[in-house]
Amino acid sequence: MESVKLTKPILKVLRPALHGAKGTIKREILQGISKLYRHKDLWIVTRKEQSEFVIVAVAGRGLLYAVPHLIRLAEQHNCTSIRWHTRNPNAIKHGFKHLPAELIEVRKGLFHNDEYVYRLVLNGR
């Protein structure tokens, strides 16, 4: 997994995963609040919130193969958990299917566009 700079073509790939927050996420990446990573054909935006590693957006293919690298990255940042939000739990669940990730919240949205919040506790901490 490598850290990469944000470009217009990458932003275009990420757009569907940003759910209208493109400007905010772009600003956070440029300010260093969020980080952009690439793992083969997968683009991942992350940020750290206290001791939690937050997956902000994922776009592309190969999440299943990137998950071990994400866990290692979270541990390198001294995080005790990984959290992600999704409107399509089946799309992201596949990558974490062999891990004890827990659904911690469902935020009701308009027109059945609910947001699901998951957490994976690392090393039983």
N, C-alpha and C positions, 0 to 999 in steps of 0.2 A: 504494500500500500504506500502510495507516495502523495505527498502534499503538492498541490498544483495551484497555479494562479487562475483566477476567474477570467474567462474570455466570453465574448458574445456567443460563440457557438456552444460553449458549455452551458451558459445561462439558458440558451434555447432548449437544450436537452433537459435541464432541471425544471423548466417552467411548469410542466404538469404536476410536479411534486411539491411545488411551492404554494399552491392554493391561494393565489392572490397576494402573497407576501413577497413577491419578487424584489421590490424596491428595498424592503426591510432587510431581507437576507443578503442582497448584494451589498448594502451598506455595512452590515455586520461582518461580512467576509473582508471587505476593504479596510475596515477598522481593526481587524484582528480579533473580533469578538467570537466569530464563527470561523471554522477552518474548512477548506475544501480538499477532499482527498479523491484519488482515483485508484481503483483496483481493477485492472484489465478493462472491461467494458462497463464498469459501474462507477458512478459519480456519487459521492457522499458528502453532505454538509453536516458538520458536528459543532457542538460548543460544550463547554464545561459550565455546570451550574453547581457550585459548592463541590460536593464529592460525587456528583452525578454526571455521567457522560451522556449527553443528549444527541440523538440522531435527529437532525433537523429535516433533512430531505435525502431521498435516495432515488436515483434514476439510472436506468440501464439494465444490464443483465449480469447475473452472477452473485447475487447476495449470499447464497448458501456458501460459496467459497470465500467470501469476504468476511463473514462473521468471526472466524477465529482471529483474523487480523484486527477487527474492530475491538474484540475483547482484549487483545494484547495492547492496543492503543489506549483503551480506557484504563487498563492497569498501569501503563507507563505514566498516565496523568494522575495516578493515585486516586482513581475513582472507585467507589464501592458498588456502583450499579450503573446500568445502561437503561435509558428511558427513550421511548419513541412514541409518537402520535401518528395515527393513520386513519384515513377514511375507508381504507380497503384492507381489513385485517388479513384476508386470505392471501393477498399479494406479498406481504412482508412476513407472515407467519411461517412460510416455507423455509426461509433462511434461518429461523430460530427454532425449528420444529423439534430438535433433539435436546433443547435446553429448557430449564425450568422457568421460562418467562411467564409472568403473571399479568393478567388483565387487571389494572388497578382502578380504571375509571372509564365510563362511557359518557361522553358529553353529547347530549341530544342536539341535533341540528335541524335545520329546516328541510323539508321534503326528504326525510329519511337519510340525510347526509350527516350521520352521526360520526363523531370522532372517538376513536378507541385509543386509550393510553395504556402502554405496556411497560413493565419494568423487569429487568433481569438483574438479580443480585449476584455480584461476583464473589467467588470464594466463600460463600456462606456468611459474608459480613453483614 
